[in-house]
Amino acid sequence: MDETTRITLRLPVDLHEWLVAQARSARRSLNSEIVYRLEAERAAEADGESR
C-alpha cells in the first residue's frame, strides 16, 4: 500500500466492539483489521468474478 487516505467511519457500537475483539485476537490494530478484511473481501469478489 503506497498511498493512504484518511476517512471518518461511523459504525454501530456492537460492530465496533466485534472488530476490536477480532483485531486483538489477531494481534492487529483496528485499522489493520479493517484493511485486512476489506482486502480479503475484494480478493474473494475478484476470484468469484474470474470463474
N, C-alpha and C positions, 0 to 999 in steps of 0.2 A: 504494500500500500504506500505509494509515493506521496500522494496528496491526501489531505483530510479536510473535512468540513465540519463545523460545529452546528448542532441543531438543538432546539429545545423540544423535549419529548414529554408528552403527558401520558401517563399510564394509570390504569386503575391500581389502587393500593395493593390488592391481592396479587396482581400480575407482577408488580414491582417486587414484592416480598418473595415471590416464587423465583424470579430471575436472580435476586440477590442470593438466595439459598443455592441455586444452581451454580452460580459463579463461585461461591465459597467452596462448594464440593469439588469443583474443577480447578480450584486454586487460580482463578482468573479474576480480573477486575470486572465490575458490572459492565463497563464499556466494552471490554474484550469479549465478554459473554454474549452481549447483544450482537456485536460484529460477527462473532463465530457462528451464531445461529442464523443470522441473515445470509452469510456466505454459504452455509450448508444448504439452506433453502434454495438459494439461487442456483447452486450446483445441481441439486436434485431436480429442480424445474428444467434446467438445461438438459439434463440426462433424459428426462421424460419427453422433451420436445424432439430429441435426436433419434428416438426409437421409431 
